[in-house]
Amino acid sequence: MDELQPFLHRTRIAYFSMEIALRPEMHTYSGGLGVLAGDTARTCADLGLPVAFVSLVARAGYVLQEIDASGRQVTRPNPWQPEQWTQPLGAMVAVRIEGRDVWIRSWLHLLVSPLGSIVPVLLLDTNVEQNSPSDREITDQLYGGDQVYRLKQEIVLGIGGALMLRALGFDIETYHLNEGHAALLTLHLLRGSRRHGTTTAAKRGYDHDGVRWQCVFTTHTPVEAAFDRFPYPLVESVLGPYIERDELEQLAGPDALNMTRLALNLSDYVNGVSRAHADTTRLIFPGYQVHAITNGVHAPTWTRASFARLYNAHLPHWGLEPEVLARVDQLPDEMIWSAHQEAKQDLIARVKERTQVALRPDLPTIGFARRMTEYKRPTLLFSDIARLTEIARKHPFQVVFAGMAHPRDEHGKDLIAIINQRVHDLAAVLPIVFLPNYDMRVAACLVAGVDIWLNTPLPPLEASGTSGMKAALNGVLNLSVLDGWWSEAHIEGVTGWAVGNGSRSHAEDLYAKLEHTVLPLHEGDRTRWIWMMKQAISRIGAHFNSHRMIRRYVTEAYMR
Ligand SMILES: *Cc1c(COP(=O)(O)O)cnc(C)c1O
């Protein structure tokens, strides 16, 4: 384990996440939560912070998406080979699942920052010969299987991850739980905190405060129904008598083991991912102190080559210190415009290659890419086809969609089918393409290559949102419902535009903004458009980046 040697003594913080987007070839992520974890890891590497990352190996990946002839999503497994990007570590640990020992090993990925610093990432794997065939599959599928499968994964992640760190020789002071999936880690710490020989029967000697002191929790979910929740009989059959039932009920809720409640009760620092989301969390869980360190994105990862060259030439420290992007508003218009044209050509070439459709470089292009699910309302643009057609005739534009639905989200899959039906129906008046298989690579191309980034979530369900931050780094203007991060970044007509901030319905306002503000501006006033691009980069890029986010986590959460 020589590879780990440099990290063992310095690492003090462990960041646990069910998914993590390290690089496109490693299929250990599905969407925004994983991208945030990956951007966090990249930033910790840049800043040389003493953090190790823990996730699952997800050999079968999330899913690969194809669109069939009828426009519906079809998915296949999306496996990858850990051997290609990681090295196996020798240590093995066991967790108890359904009364058996399930053995876990780990794979080490050394994530190297653009500046050459490294953070270690451990990917947990139950595919070892000591385990039965079904236990070997526990760490295979990201967000796959049923509730029993999910609980087993969460035991491996939370309890197995903590055991693994210890077995490898790490001495961790602070555990950061990225979402509730790893919350069983708190139970592992609780068991370890027990003061033997104590007679305080009520607390059985558990040192709650000691555990809380070690835990930082970031919640990402703004609706109660979406929290991971396991019925106690299930917990008892899978996890066994790990912690007494009445103790669990106290910590994780009386009806079922609610992972968010458990993490809230055993973390000293709780964070929502935007101010609006922190407010929502306080409403769901009255009485808890919830902080609001708003998410950010890793600027060097999400800035397209043409803009990165421009920033390198004029603001050489932008990668490590994205605050200097505030000065982008001083750069000449032609430079911004030509960097944007290059990014747009990249996207047009990719669309041509993937879909055979030739988009036009001169037309304003709207991008919409995110998980296809009800609350994101991807079909809001199609609420009134006659109106949309009329606008497209008056002010021609084109649209690029991308996004996957969870294989069990029937409504999400229907939304994809509806979009593809509209692609077909509107072909004569409004060019629309659907790019399959939304992943880090498609995202990087799309957020930079369109002109307008559209987001229409149903408030308050977008906890933060991060793709609009990526767009802004590339001078792409946000047109978005005021929810999550956009409530903090939006300045009307300066950094972008809001949808639905007046008395009109969201659909009505979207059409009005497109018809009277956004499309005419793109057509008629390039100087003002480029001025807005510069405002977006300066004001959003300089603030909504992961360097600012991590520096705040360090000073407010880790060093509390
Ligand atoms: C950035 C990103 C997301 C998250 O974007 P949201 O705006 O939060 O929906 C999801 N998937 C991929 C592939 C991304 O790159």
The ligand as a Gaussian input file, in Angstrom:
#p B3LYP/6-31G(d) Opt

LIG

0 1
 C      -23.825000      19.305000     -14.030000
 C      -24.489000      18.029000     -14.352000
 C      -25.707000      17.695000     -13.743000
 C      -26.406000      18.601000     -12.752000
 O      -27.054000      19.668000     -13.405000
 P      -28.374000      20.310000     -12.778000
 O      -28.387000      21.683000     -13.298000
 O      -28.195000      20.290000     -11.298000
 O      -29.508000      19.499000     -13.250000
 C      -26.297000      16.483000     -14.067000
 N      -25.720000      15.644000     -14.938000
 C      -24.556000      15.929000     -15.541000
 C      -23.976000      14.948000     -16.500000
 C      -23.897000      17.127000     -15.267000
 O      -22.722000      17.392000     -15.862000

